[in-house]
C-alpha cells in the first residue's frame, strides 16, 4: 500500500515518527513512548539505516580514521571508519584488526571508491591495523595522532611518578601538576612544580617532565625540524635509564614515520574519539546492545552523516 512499507505492519507515518525518536534517544525509551516492543522498533530502524548506508557515494573519500570500540563489556568489538573531511561514519563492521581493513576495501569499491584514492589513514598504533592498511591500501600514508603520542608520554611520566612516590611522599596528590603543560597551570601550581623540580629527591620525575616538554618541539609548525627534534627525543629518552621512558623511546623509534606524518598532515582522530564517545553514551543509556546488528545500527544513528528518508 502507498501508506505502508511492504512487510512492515506499520504505517509510513508511524515509522517516520519512530525514526525521529530513535535519533535522539535509546530505542527502549522510544518503544515505551510508542507502546511497542523494542525489538519491533529495531526492525523498523534496520531497513532504513541499511538503505542509507548502501546509497552512499564514497568516490570523494581520501582521508580515513579508523578505531575499534567495545559494544558491550568483554571482548566484543566493532570497528568504525570515518571520513575525516566530512566528519561522519561511512562504514561500521564487527570485529577489529586487519580483517576489517579488507572488509572496508570491499565496501569502498562497492560504493564508487577505490583503495588507491585513499591517501591518508589516521589510526592508533595497533599492529593489526598497520598490517591491514599496508596490505589493502598500499598507497595510503599512516598518521599517528599527536594526542596518542602525548598520551603515551603522560602514561610513562605518571608511572615514573608513582615509582618515585614510594620513596618520596611529597609527590602525593601532584599527578595533574606533572601531566598538564606549564602554560595551563595556575600560579600556585607553577610554584609547586618549580619547587618539586628543584628538589634532588624528585630527580627522576623531574627528568621525565623535561623529556615530556621536549616532545612538544616535535610538533612545531616548521616540519623541517620535526625529524631532528624526534631523534633528540628518542636519544634522551632511551638513555634515561627509567624503564617506562625507555619503553616509550622504543615505541617512538618503531613508529617514527607515522609520528612525523602528523606534522605534515595535521590529521587527528579527534572526531572519531568524539563519535565513539557518543556511541558509548548511547550504549550506556541502552544498557548495552543485545546483538551486533543493533550496535552497528546504533553507531550509524549517532555518527552517520546521511539522511534516513522514510519512503
C-alpha positions in Angstrom: 0.0 0.0 0.0 1.3 3.6 -0.7 1.0 4.4 3.0 3.0 1.4 4.4 6.3 -0.3 3.7 6.0 -3.8 2.4 6.1 -6.4 5.2 6.3 -3.7 7.9 3.0 -3.9 9.7 3.3 -0.1 10.5 2.2 2.9 8.5 4.9 5.1 7.0 3.8 8.0 9.3 4.3 5.8 12.4 7.8 4.7 11.1 8.8 8.3 10.4 7.8 9.2 14.0 9.7 6.2 15.3 12.9 7.1 13.3 12.7 10.7 14.5 12.6 9.5 18.1 15.5 7.0 18.0 17.8 9.6 16.5 17.7 11.3 19.9 17.0 8.6 22.5 17.6 4.9 23.2 15.3 2.5 21.3 13.9 1.2 24.5 12.8 4.7 25.5 11.2 5.3 22.1 9.5 1.9 22.4 7.9 3.0 25.7 6.6 6.2 24.2 5.2 4.3 21.2 3.8 1.5 23.4 5.7 -1.2 21.4 8.3 -3.9 22.0 11.8 -2.5 21.4 12.5 -5.5 19.1 9.8 -4.2 16.7 11.3 -0.7 16.8 14.7 -2.2 15.9 13.1 -4.0 13.0 11.8 -0.6 11.8 15.3 1.0 12.2 17.4 -1.6 10.4 16.0 -1.3 6.9 16.2 2.5 6.8 19.7 2.6 8.2 20.9 -0.2 5.8 19.3 1.6 2.8 21.0 4.9 3.8 24.4 3.2 4.2 24.0 1.4 0.8 23.2 4.7 -1.0 26.4 6.3 0.0 28.8 7.6 -2.7 32.3 7.2 -1.4 34.1 8.4 -4.5 35.3 11.5 -2.6 36.8 9.7 0.4 40.6 10.3 0.6 41.3 10.7 4.4 40.0 8.0 6.8 40.2 7.5 10.5 39.6 4.0 12.0 39.3 2.8 15.5 37.6 0.0 17.4 35.2 0.3 20.3 33.6 -2.2 22.6 29.9 -2.7 22.0 29.4 -4.2 25.5 31.6 -5.5 28.3 34.1 -8.1 27.3 35.9 -8.5 24.1 33.0 -7.6 21.8 34.2 -5.0 19.4 33.0 -3.1 16.4 35.3 -1.0 14.1 34.2 2.3 12.7 35.7 4.0 9.6 35.2 7.8 9.5 35.5 10.2 6.6 37.8 12.8 8.2 36.8 15.5 5.8 33.0 15.2 6.1 33.3 14.0 9.8 30.9 11.1 9.6 31.0 7.3 9.9 30.8 5.7 6.5 31.4 2.0 7.4 31.0 0.1 10.7 31.7 -3.6 11.0 32.0 -6.3 13.6 35.5 -7.2 15.0 38.9 -5.4 14.9 42.3 -6.0 13.4 43.5 -6.3 9.8 40.4 -8.2 8.6 38.2 -5.1 9.0 40.5 -3.3 6.5 39.7 -6.0 3.9 36.0 -5.5 4.6 36.4 -1.7 4.2 38.2 -2.2 1.0 35.4 -4.3 -0.5 32.8 -1.8 0.8 34.7 1.2 -0.7 34.9 -0.5 -4.1 31.2 -1.3 -4.0 30.3 2.4 -3.4 32.2 4.3 -6.0 35.6 4.4 -4.3 38.9 2.8 -4.7 41.8 1.8 -2.4 44.2 3.9 -4.5 42.2 7.1 -3.8 42.7 6.9 0.0 45.8 8.9 0.6 45.8 9.0 4.4 44.8 6.8 7.4 44.8 8.1 10.9 44.9 5.3 13.5 46.3 4.2 16.9 49.4 2.2 17.0 47.7 -1.1 16.5 50.0 -3.5 14.6 46.9 -5.3 13.2 45.6 -2.0 11.7 49.0 -1.1 10.3 49.4 -4.5 8.6 45.8 -4.3 7.2 46.5 -0.9 5.7 49.8 -1.9 4.2 48.1 -5.0 2.6 44.9 -3.4 1.3 45.8 0.3 1.0 49.4 0.3 0.0 49.4 3.9 -1.3 48.0 5.4 1.9 50.1 7.3 4.4 49.7 6.3 8.0 49.5 9.0 10.6 49.6 8.6 14.4 47.6 11.3 16.2 49.6 13.8 18.3 47.2 13.2 21.2 48.0 9.5 21.2 51.8 10.1 21.4 51.3 12.6 24.2 49.0 10.2 26.0 51.8 7.5 25.9 54.3 10.0 27.2 51.9 11.1 30.0 51.3 7.4 31.0 55.1 6.9 31.2 55.5 10.1 33.2 52.8 9.1 35.7 54.3 5.6 36.1 57.7 7.2 37.0 55.9 9.5 39.5 54.2 6.5 41.1 57.6 4.7 41.4 59.3 7.6 42.9 56.4 8.4 45.2 57.1 5.2 47.2 60.3 6.8 48.5 59.1 10.4 48.4 55.7 11.0 49.9 55.9 14.7 48.9 54.8 13.6 45.4 51.4 12.5 46.6 48.4 14.4 45.0 50.7 16.1 42.4 49.7 13.9 39.4 47.9 16.6 37.4 50.6 19.2 38.0 53.1 16.9 36.2 50.7 15.9 33.4 49.5 19.4 32.5 51.5 21.8 30.3 53.1 24.6 32.3 51.1 27.3 30.5 47.9 25.6 31.7 48.8 25.7 35.4 47.7 28.3 37.9 50.2 30.5 39.6 50.1 28.3 42.8 50.5 25.1 40.7 53.5 26.6 38.9 55.2 27.5 42.2 54.6 23.9 43.4 56.0 22.5 40.2 59.1 24.7 40.4 59.6 23.6 44.0 59.2 19.9 43.0 61.6 20.0 40.0 64.2 21.9 42.0 64.5 19.1 44.6 67.0 16.3 44.1 64.6 14.0 45.8 62.4 14.2 42.7 65.1 14.0 40.1 63.6 11.0 38.2 60.2 12.5 37.6 61.7 15.9 37.0 63.9 14.5 34.2 60.8 12.8 32.7 59.0 16.1 32.9 61.7 17.8 30.9 61.7 15.0 28.3 57.9 15.5 28.0 58.3 19.2 27.3 61.0 18.4 24.7 58.4 16.2 22.9 56.4 19.4 22.2 59.2 20.6 19.9 58.5 17.7 17.5 55.1 19.3 16.8 56.4 22.8 16.0 55.0 24.4 12.9 58.2 24.1 10.9 58.0 20.5 9.8 61.7 20.5 8.6 62.9 20.4 12.2 60.4 17.7 13.4 62.7 14.8 12.5 65.7 16.4 14.3 63.6 17.0 17.5 62.2 13.5 17.4 65.6 11.9 17.1 66.8 14.1 20.0 63.7 13.0 22.0 64.5 9.3 21.3 68.1 9.7 22.3 67.3 11.5 25.5 64.5 9.1 26.5 66.4 5.9 25.5 69.4 6.9 27.8 67.2 8.0 30.7 67.6 4.6 32.5 64.0 4.8 33.5 62.1 1.7 32.3 58.8 3.4 31.4 60.7 6.1 29.4 62.9 3.6 27.5 59.8 1.7 26.6 58.3 4.9 25.3 61.5 5.5 23.3 61.3 2.1 21.7 57.7 3.0 20.6 58.9 6.3 19.1 61.6 4.5 17.2 59.3 1.8 15.9 56.7 4.3 14.7 58.8 7.3 13.7 57.4 7.7 10.2 53.8 7.7 11.4 54.6 10.2 14.2 56.3 12.6 11.7 53.4 12.3 9.3 51.2 14.2 11.7 53.4 17.2 11.3 52.7 17.1 7.5 49.0 16.2 7.6 47.8 17.6 10.9 45.3 14.8 10.8 43.8 13.6 14.0 41.3 11.0 15.2 39.6 13.6 17.5 36.4 13.4 15.5 36.5 9.6 15.8 37.1 9.7 19.5 34.1 12.1 19.8 31.8 9.7 17.8 33.0 6.8 19.9 32.0 8.7 23.0 28.5 9.4 21.6 28.2 5.7 20.8 29.3 4.7 24.3 26.9 7.1 25.8 24.1 5.6 23.7 25.2 2.1 24.7 25.2 3.1 28.4 21.7 4.5 28.2 20.5 1.4 26.4 22.4 -0.8 28.9 24.2 -2.5 26.1 23.0 -3.9 22.8 21.8 -7.5 22.5 23.1 -8.1 19.0 26.0 -6.9 16.8 23.5 -5.6 14.2 21.8 -3.4 16.8 25.1 -2.0 17.9 26.1 -1.2 14.3 22.8 0.4 13.6 23.1 2.5 16.7 26.6 3.7 15.7 25.2 4.8 12.3 22.3 6.6 14.0 24.6 8.7 16.2 27.6 9.1 13.9 26.4 8.8 10.3 26.0 11.9 8.2 23.2 10.8 5.9 19.5 11.3 5.6 17.2 8.5 6.8 14.4 9.1 4.4 11.2 7.2 5.2 9.6 6.4 1.8 
